[in-house]
Amino acid sequence: MTLWAIVPVKPLRRGKSRLAGVLNQDERADLNQRLLVHTVDTLRSISEIGQVLVVSRDPAALSLARDHGARTVQENGAPQLNIALARATILAKNFITRGVLIVPADLPLLTAEDVHAMLDRAKYPPVVVVAPDRHHQGTNALLVCPVGLIEYEFGPGSFQRHCDLAIKAGARLEICELPSLAIDVDYPEDLDIIEAELRAEYE
């Protein structure tokens, strides 16, 4: 049995609207494309991940993902992240995957080492591994093993909800706190933090 990674992606030209004060639409679209490519390439470099599945309602995002070796699924109906992820998980489960790793495509500092750190915590299922954002409010990555062990509750406050669902399901709960996993791109100040992190890495 294999593990699948599922990457949800908002429309490339409409995502990251909170950055409109510092980036114009073309710059935001370019940022979203680079983040998607970085995420897919990183996940595909990991031998333990059998497939990378990108889910989006944006044909351009899906085409870009396929160019980089990912499988894709078109999101239909009203935009609803948790429903889209549930549908993508059903597809993964049809291939008898042992677990699913949800990685939103907005983690600019994501590395293969980060993913391995999550995988190392998931060796003895049933287990849920949660990587919180830097505010300990949202969920920046989620590993569920076996597939379907808990429902998805992404959105504001999702970190605690995912922890509660894991405990309720009787799973072992692992919190994976890594600075590189904790930083996503939502607000202008996030860009400043990322720049500082990258500068420190190369000094």
Helices and strands as residue ranges (DSSP letters): E 3-9, G 17-19, H 25-44, E 49-56, H 59-67, E 71-74, H 81-93, E 99-102, H 112-120, E 127-132, E 139-145, H 158-168, E 172-175, H 179-182, H 188-202
